[in-house]
């Protein structure tokens, strides 16, 4: 599993002109799922995301997690994070899990993150053409891959 985490002042997902989800200050998380991913990847990433100290404390130092900052989260499925660009100029998406694997893992990730931060998590819609809007705060952007835990 791969995530791109952005600290935001606000973020939203719109599908077909209708807003599906919106959050205030917190994290916008773009989630890519591979065919080998499973519950252990979810557990590791959720722990890392919920504990990631990228919010300012009273001294202006990034020393608080989303939980400590009282922030929200919005998780958007993004199979293009699994793209390979090794050959040519057209990305290959063979590294992305199919719907039968990815949908249950996406839903499980969202549920686990909601439990970890103690708040409902906003979502996109798996496989939909989504418009994602955000006001990046910082900017602070972190990338993680559960295959590179070391």
Biotite code that builds the C-alpha atoms (Angstrom):
import biotite.structure as struc

atoms = struc.array([
    struc.Atom([0.000, 0.000, 0.000], chain_id="A", res_id=1, res_name="UNK", atom_name="CA", element="C"),
    struc.Atom([1.129, 3.464, -0.817], chain_id="A", res_id=2, res_name="UNK", atom_name="CA", element="C"),
    struc.Atom([-0.137, 6.708, 0.613], chain_id="A", res_id=3, res_name="UNK", atom_name="CA", element="C"),
    struc.Atom([0.421, 10.344, -0.144], chain_id="A", res_id=4, res_name="UNK", atom_name="CA", element="C"),
    struc.Atom([-0.527, 12.336, 2.938], chain_id="A", res_id=5, res_name="UNK", atom_name="CA", element="C"),
    struc.Atom([-1.148, 16.050, 2.730], chain_id="A", res_id=6, res_name="UNK", atom_name="CA", element="C"),
    struc.Atom([-1.726, 18.290, 5.728], chain_id="A", res_id=7, res_name="UNK", atom_name="CA", element="C"),
    struc.Atom([-4.674, 20.465, 4.764], chain_id="A", res_id=8, res_name="UNK", atom_name="CA", element="C"),
    struc.Atom([-6.732, 23.350, 6.041], chain_id="A", res_id=9, res_name="UNK", atom_name="CA", element="C"),
    struc.Atom([-9.645, 21.860, 4.097], chain_id="A", res_id=10, res_name="UNK", atom_name="CA", element="C"),
    struc.Atom([-10.323, 19.211, 1.466], chain_id="A", res_id=11, res_name="UNK", atom_name="CA", element="C"),
    struc.Atom([-13.307, 17.847, -0.408], chain_id="A", res_id=12, res_name="UNK", atom_name="CA", element="C"),
    struc.Atom([-14.351, 15.247, -2.973], chain_id="A", res_id=13, res_name="UNK", atom_name="CA", element="C"),
    struc.Atom([-16.959, 16.005, -5.606], chain_id="A", res_id=14, res_name="UNK", atom_name="CA", element="C"),
    struc.Atom([-18.463, 13.390, -7.932], chain_id="A", res_id=15, res_name="UNK", atom_name="CA", element="C"),
    struc.Atom([-20.698, 14.383, -10.814], chain_id="A", res_id=16, res_name="UNK", atom_name="CA", element="C"),
    struc.Atom([-21.090, 17.900, -9.450], chain_id="A", res_id=17, res_name="UNK", atom_name="CA", element="C"),
    struc.Atom([-22.202, 16.670, -6.007], chain_id="A", res_id=18, res_name="UNK", atom_name="CA", element="C"),
    struc.Atom([-19.931, 16.993, -2.975], chain_id="A", res_id=19, res_name="UNK", atom_name="CA", element="C"),
    struc.Atom([-19.469, 13.547, -1.394], chain_id="A", res_id=20, res_name="UNK", atom_name="CA", element="C"),
    struc.Atom([-17.164, 14.456, 1.504], chain_id="A", res_id=21, res_name="UNK", atom_name="CA", element="C"),
    struc.Atom([-15.479, 17.483, 3.005], chain_id="A", res_id=22, res_name="UNK", atom_name="CA", element="C"),
    struc.Atom([-13.161, 18.056, 5.955], chain_id="A", res_id=23, res_name="UNK", atom_name="CA", element="C"),
    struc.Atom([-11.649, 20.979, 7.782], chain_id="A", res_id=24, res_name="UNK", atom_name="CA", element="C"),
    struc.Atom([-8.085, 20.952, 9.103], chain_id="A", res_id=25, res_name="UNK", atom_name="CA", element="C"),
    struc.Atom([-6.508, 17.510, 8.979], chain_id="A", res_id=26, res_name="UNK", atom_name="CA", element="C"),
    struc.Atom([-5.176, 15.007, 6.471], chain_id="A", res_id=27, res_name="UNK", atom_name="CA", element="C"),
    struc.Atom([-6.009, 14.273, 2.858], chain_id="A", res_id=28, res_name="UNK", atom_name="CA", element="C"),
    struc.Atom([-4.801, 10.739, 2.192], chain_id="A", res_id=29, res_name="UNK", atom_name="CA", element="C"),
    struc.Atom([-4.461, 9.344, -1.321], chain_id="A", res_id=30, res_name="UNK", atom_name="CA", element="C"),
    struc.Atom([-4.369, 5.528, -1.052], chain_id="A", res_id=31, res_name="UNK", atom_name="CA", element="C"),
    struc.Atom([-2.967, 3.083, -3.613], chain_id="A", res_id=32, res_name="UNK", atom_name="CA", element="C"),
    struc.Atom([-3.471, -0.655, -3.119], chain_id="A", res_id=33, res_name="UNK", atom_name="CA", element="C"),
    struc.Atom([-1.436, -3.465, -4.664], chain_id="A", res_id=34, res_name="UNK", atom_name="CA", element="C"),
    struc.Atom([-2.448, -7.096, -5.220], chain_id="A", res_id=35, res_name="UNK", atom_name="CA", element="C"),
    struc.Atom([-0.141, -8.358, -2.421], chain_id="A", res_id=36, res_name="UNK", atom_name="CA", element="C"),
    struc.Atom([-1.478, -5.942, 0.179], chain_id="A", res_id=37, res_name="UNK", atom_name="CA", element="C"),
    struc.Atom([-3.419, -7.186, 3.183], chain_id="A", res_id=38, res_name="UNK", atom_name="CA", element="C"),
    struc.Atom([-4.464, -6.481, 6.766], chain_id="A", res_id=39, res_name="UNK", atom_name="CA", element="C"),
    struc.Atom([-0.873, -6.155, 7.997], chain_id="A", res_id=40, res_name="UNK", atom_name="CA", element="C"),
    struc.Atom([-0.309, -3.283, 5.550], chain_id="A", res_id=41, res_name="UNK", atom_name="CA", element="C"),
    struc.Atom([-3.439, -1.555, 6.833], chain_id="A", res_id=42, res_name="UNK", atom_name="CA", element="C"),
    struc.Atom([-2.369, -1.975, 10.461], chain_id="A", res_id=43, res_name="UNK", atom_name="CA", element="C"),
    struc.Atom([1.104, -0.578, 9.827], chain_id="A", res_id=44, res_name="UNK", atom_name="CA", element="C"),
    struc.Atom([-0.037, 2.375, 7.706], chain_id="A", res_id=45, res_name="UNK", atom_name="CA", element="C"),
    struc.Atom([-2.905, 3.351, 10.003], chain_id="A", res_id=46, res_name="UNK", atom_name="CA", element="C"),
    struc.Atom([-0.550, 3.372, 13.000], chain_id="A", res_id=47, res_name="UNK", atom_name="CA", element="C"),
    struc.Atom([1.948, 5.506, 11.078], chain_id="A", res_id=48, res_name="UNK", atom_name="CA", element="C"),
    struc.Atom([-0.654, 7.928, 9.688], chain_id="A", res_id=49, res_name="UNK", atom_name="CA", element="C"),
    struc.Atom([-2.505, 8.400, 12.989], chain_id="A", res_id=50, res_name="UNK", atom_name="CA", element="C"),
    struc.Atom([0.754, 8.947, 14.864], chain_id="A", res_id=51, res_name="UNK", atom_name="CA", element="C"),
    struc.Atom([2.542, 11.085, 12.270], chain_id="A", res_id=52, res_name="UNK", atom_name="CA", element="C"),
    struc.Atom([3.681, 14.250, 14.051], chain_id="A", res_id=53, res_name="UNK", atom_name="CA", element="C"),
    struc.Atom([3.163, 16.883, 11.352], chain_id="A", res_id=54, res_name="UNK", atom_name="CA", element="C"),
    struc.Atom([0.912, 19.394, 13.137], chain_id="A", res_id=55, res_name="UNK", atom_name="CA", element="C"),
    struc.Atom([2.332, 22.376, 14.992], chain_id="A", res_id=56, res_name="UNK", atom_name="CA", element="C"),
    struc.Atom([2.427, 22.573, 18.779], chain_id="A", res_id=57, res_name="UNK", atom_name="CA", element="C"),
    struc.Atom([2.273, 25.822, 20.790], chain_id="A", res_id=58, res_name="UNK", atom_name="CA", element="C"),
    struc.Atom([5.890, 26.597, 19.868], chain_id="A", res_id=59, res_name="UNK", atom_name="CA", element="C"),
    struc.Atom([5.227, 26.204, 16.134], chain_id="A", res_id=60, res_name="UNK", atom_name="CA", element="C"),
    struc.Atom([7.132, 22.917, 15.945], chain_id="A", res_id=61, res_name="UNK", atom_name="CA", element="C"),
    struc.Atom([5.643, 19.959, 14.050], chain_id="A", res_id=62, res_name="UNK", atom_name="CA", element="C"),
    struc.Atom([5.167, 17.821, 17.134], chain_id="A", res_id=63, res_name="UNK", atom_name="CA", element="C"),
    struc.Atom([1.473, 16.820, 17.143], chain_id="A", res_id=64, res_name="UNK", atom_name="CA", element="C"),
    struc.Atom([-0.401, 14.018, 15.419], chain_id="A", res_id=65, res_name="UNK", atom_name="CA", element="C"),
    struc.Atom([-3.761, 14.448, 13.716], chain_id="A", res_id=66, res_name="UNK", atom_name="CA", element="C"),
    struc.Atom([-5.331, 12.987, 16.860], chain_id="A", res_id=67, res_name="UNK", atom_name="CA", element="C"),
    struc.Atom([-3.574, 15.462, 19.169], chain_id="A", res_id=68, res_name="UNK", atom_name="CA", element="C"),
    struc.Atom([-4.438, 18.344, 16.834], chain_id="A", res_id=69, res_name="UNK", atom_name="CA", element="C"),
    struc.Atom([-8.099, 17.319, 16.706], chain_id="A", res_id=70, res_name="UNK", atom_name="CA", element="C"),
    struc.Atom([-7.927, 17.048, 12.911], chain_id="A", res_id=71, res_name="UNK", atom_name="CA", element="C"),
    struc.Atom([-10.052, 15.148, 10.442], chain_id="A", res_id=72, res_name="UNK", atom_name="CA", element="C"),
    struc.Atom([-9.173, 12.775, 7.602], chain_id="A", res_id=73, res_name="UNK", atom_name="CA", element="C"),
    struc.Atom([-10.340, 12.256, 4.038], chain_id="A", res_id=74, res_name="UNK", atom_name="CA", element="C"),
    struc.Atom([-9.217, 9.079, 2.226], chain_id="A", res_id=75, res_name="UNK", atom_name="CA", element="C"),
    struc.Atom([-9.352, 8.897, -1.562], chain_id="A", res_id=76, res_name="UNK", atom_name="CA", element="C"),
    struc.Atom([-8.580, 5.697, -3.467], chain_id="A", res_id=77, res_name="UNK", atom_name="CA", element="C"),
    struc.Atom([-5.998, 6.351, -6.181], chain_id="A", res_id=78, res_name="UNK", atom_name="CA", element="C"),
    struc.Atom([-4.829, 3.374, -8.216], chain_id="A", res_id=79, res_name="UNK", atom_name="CA", element="C"),
    struc.Atom([-2.389, 5.589, -10.144], chain_id="A", res_id=80, res_name="UNK", atom_name="CA", element="C"),
    struc.Atom([-0.115, 5.631, -7.078], chain_id="A", res_id=81, res_name="UNK", atom_name="CA", element="C"),
    struc.Atom([0.773, 2.063, -8.032], chain_id="A", res_id=82, res_name="UNK", atom_name="CA", element="C"),
    struc.Atom([1.954, 3.113, -11.526], chain_id="A", res_id=83, res_name="UNK", atom_name="CA", element="C"),
    struc.Atom([5.252, 1.933, -12.918], chain_id="A", res_id=84, res_name="UNK", atom_name="CA", element="C"),
    struc.Atom([7.117, 4.423, -15.099], chain_id="A", res_id=85, res_name="UNK", atom_name="CA", element="C"),
    struc.Atom([10.200, 2.295, -15.747], chain_id="A", res_id=86, res_name="UNK", atom_name="CA", element="C"),
    struc.Atom([9.592, 1.817, -19.475], chain_id="A", res_id=87, res_name="UNK", atom_name="CA", element="C"),
    struc.Atom([8.467, 4.426, -21.951], chain_id="A", res_id=88, res_name="UNK", atom_name="CA", element="C"),
    struc.Atom([6.197, 7.355, -21.241], chain_id="A", res_id=89, res_name="UNK", atom_name="CA", element="C"),
    struc.Atom([2.902, 5.555, -20.688], chain_id="A", res_id=90, res_name="UNK", atom_name="CA", element="C"),
    struc.Atom([2.559, 4.439, -17.051], chain_id="A", res_id=91, res_name="UNK", atom_name="CA", element="C"),
    struc.Atom([1.716, 0.803, -16.412], chain_id="A", res_id=92, res_name="UNK", atom_name="CA", element="C"),
    struc.Atom([-0.929, 0.124, -13.756], chain_id="A", res_id=93, res_name="UNK", atom_name="CA", element="C"),
    struc.Atom([-0.361, -3.617, -13.526], chain_id="A", res_id=94, res_name="UNK", atom_name="CA", element="C"),
    struc.Atom([0.844, -3.059, -9.939], chain_id="A", res_id=95, res_name="UNK", atom_name="CA", element="C"),
    struc.Atom([-2.605, -1.882, -8.820], chain_id="A", res_id=96, res_name="UNK", atom_name="CA", element="C"),
    struc.Atom([-4.962, -4.373, -7.217], chain_id="A", res_id=97, res_name="UNK", atom_name="CA", element="C"),
    struc.Atom([-8.213, -5.223, -8.961], chain_id="A", res_id=98, res_name="UNK", atom_name="CA", element="C"),
    struc.Atom([-11.565, -4.211, -7.509], chain_id="A", res_id=99, res_name="UNK", atom_name="CA", element="C"),
    struc.Atom([-12.107, -7.556, -5.771], chain_id="A", res_id=100, res_name="UNK", atom_name="CA", element="C"),
    struc.Atom([-9.000, -6.996, -3.633], chain_id="A", res_id=101, res_name="UNK", atom_name="CA", element="C"),
    struc.Atom([-8.831, -3.208, -3.484], chain_id="A", res_id=102, res_name="UNK", atom_name="CA", element="C"),
    struc.Atom([-12.391, -2.317, -2.453], chain_id="A", res_id=103, res_name="UNK", atom_name="CA", element="C"),
    struc.Atom([-12.462, -4.394, 0.762], chain_id="A", res_id=104, res_name="UNK", atom_name="CA", element="C"),
    struc.Atom([-8.961, -3.179, 1.695], chain_id="A", res_id=105, res_name="UNK", atom_name="CA", element="C"),
    struc.Atom([-9.890, 0.461, 1.014], chain_id="A", res_id=106, res_name="UNK", atom_name="CA", element="C"),
    struc.Atom([-12.982, 0.117, 3.204], chain_id="A", res_id=107, res_name="UNK", atom_name="CA", element="C"),
    struc.Atom([-10.987, -1.638, 5.936], chain_id="A", res_id=108, res_name="UNK", atom_name="CA", element="C"),
    struc.Atom([-8.325, 1.097, 5.838], chain_id="A", res_id=109, res_name="UNK", atom_name="CA", element="C"),
    struc.Atom([-10.993, 3.797, 6.229], chain_id="A", res_id=110, res_name="UNK", atom_name="CA", element="C"),
    struc.Atom([-12.639, 1.955, 9.132], chain_id="A", res_id=111, res_name="UNK", atom_name="CA", element="C"),
    struc.Atom([-9.316, 1.350, 10.894], chain_id="A", res_id=112, res_name="UNK", atom_name="CA", element="C"),
    struc.Atom([-8.249, 4.973, 10.461], chain_id="A", res_id=113, res_name="UNK", atom_name="CA", element="C"),
    struc.Atom([-11.596, 6.190, 11.782], chain_id="A", res_id=114, res_name="UNK", atom_name="CA", element="C"),
    struc.Atom([-11.121, 4.000, 14.862], chain_id="A", res_id=115, res_name="UNK", atom_name="CA", element="C"),
    struc.Atom([-7.540, 5.249, 15.303], chain_id="A", res_id=116, res_name="UNK", atom_name="CA", element="C"),
    struc.Atom([-8.396, 8.956, 15.137], chain_id="A", res_id=117, res_name="UNK", atom_name="CA", element="C"),
    struc.Atom([-11.723, 8.667, 16.927], chain_id="A", res_id=118, res_name="UNK", atom_name="CA", element="C"),
    struc.Atom([-13.687, 10.425, 14.178], chain_id="A", res_id=119, res_name="UNK", atom_name="CA", element="C"),
    struc.Atom([-15.542, 9.471, 11.013], chain_id="A", res_id=120, res_name="UNK", atom_name="CA", element="C"),
    struc.Atom([-13.299, 9.489, 7.950], chain_id="A", res_id=121, res_name="UNK", atom_name="CA", element="C"),
    struc.Atom([-14.466, 11.170, 4.763], chain_id="A", res_id=122, res_name="UNK", atom_name="CA", element="C"),
    struc.Atom([-14.198, 9.077, 1.626], chain_id="A", res_id=123, res_name="UNK", atom_name="CA", element="C"),
    struc.Atom([-14.349, 9.284, -2.108], chain_id="A", res_id=124, res_name="UNK", atom_name="CA", element="C"),
    struc.Atom([-16.070, 6.644, -4.205], chain_id="A", res_id=125, res_name="UNK", atom_name="CA", element="C"),
    struc.Atom([-13.989, 3.745, -5.419], chain_id="A", res_id=126, res_name="UNK", atom_name="CA", element="C"),
    struc.Atom([-13.600, 3.803, -9.205], chain_id="A", res_id=127, res_name="UNK", atom_name="CA", element="C"),
    struc.Atom([-15.473, 7.097, -9.680], chain_id="A", res_id=128, res_name="UNK", atom_name="CA", element="C"),
    struc.Atom([-14.213, 10.115, -11.597], chain_id="A", res_id=129, res_name="UNK", atom_name="CA", element="C"),
    struc.Atom([-13.610, 12.412, -8.634], chain_id="A", res_id=130, res_name="UNK", atom_name="CA", element="C"),
    struc.Atom([-12.624, 16.027, -8.323], chain_id="A", res_id=131, res_name="UNK", atom_name="CA", element="C"),
    struc.Atom([-10.497, 16.494, -5.231], chain_id="A", res_id=132, res_name="UNK", atom_name="CA", element="C"),
    struc.Atom([-10.009, 20.015, -3.893], chain_id="A", res_id=133, res_name="UNK", atom_name="CA", element="C"),
    struc.Atom([-7.643, 20.952, -1.104], chain_id="A", res_id=134, res_name="UNK", atom_name="CA", element="C"),
    struc.Atom([-5.972, 23.825, 0.614], chain_id="A", res_id=135, res_name="UNK", atom_name="CA", element="C"),
    struc.Atom([-2.547, 22.419, 1.422], chain_id="A", res_id=136, res_name="UNK", atom_name="CA", element="C"),
    struc.Atom([-1.193, 23.612, 4.763], chain_id="A", res_id=137, res_name="UNK", atom_name="CA", element="C"),
    struc.Atom([2.539, 24.247, 4.799], chain_id="A", res_id=138, res_name="UNK", atom_name="CA", element="C"),
    struc.Atom([2.764, 22.631, 2.321], chain_id="A", res_id=139, res_name="UNK", atom_name="CA", element="C"),
    struc.Atom([3.360, 19.368, 4.150], chain_id="A", res_id=140, res_name="UNK", atom_name="CA", element="C"),
    struc.Atom([3.281, 16.243, 1.984], chain_id="A", res_id=141, res_name="UNK", atom_name="CA", element="C"),
    struc.Atom([4.499, 12.810, 3.116], chain_id="A", res_id=142, res_name="UNK", atom_name="CA", element="C"),
    struc.Atom([4.721, 9.616, 1.040], chain_id="A", res_id=143, res_name="UNK", atom_name="CA", element="C"),
    struc.Atom([4.798, 6.146, 2.590], chain_id="A", res_id=144, res_name="UNK", atom_name="CA", element="C"),
    struc.Atom([4.844, 2.621, 1.209], chain_id="A", res_id=145, res_name="UNK", atom_name="CA", element="C"),
    struc.Atom([4.070, -0.366, 3.417], chain_id="A", res_id=146, res_name="UNK", atom_name="CA", element="C"),
    struc.Atom([6.641, -2.384, 1.420], chain_id="A", res_id=147, res_name="UNK", atom_name="CA", element="C"),
    struc.Atom([9.403, -0.035, 2.645], chain_id="A", res_id=148, res_name="UNK", atom_name="CA", element="C"),
    struc.Atom([8.992, -0.315, 6.393], chain_id="A", res_id=149, res_name="UNK", atom_name="CA", element="C"),
    struc.Atom([12.690, -0.407, 7.203], chain_id="A", res_id=150, res_name="UNK", atom_name="CA", element="C"),
])
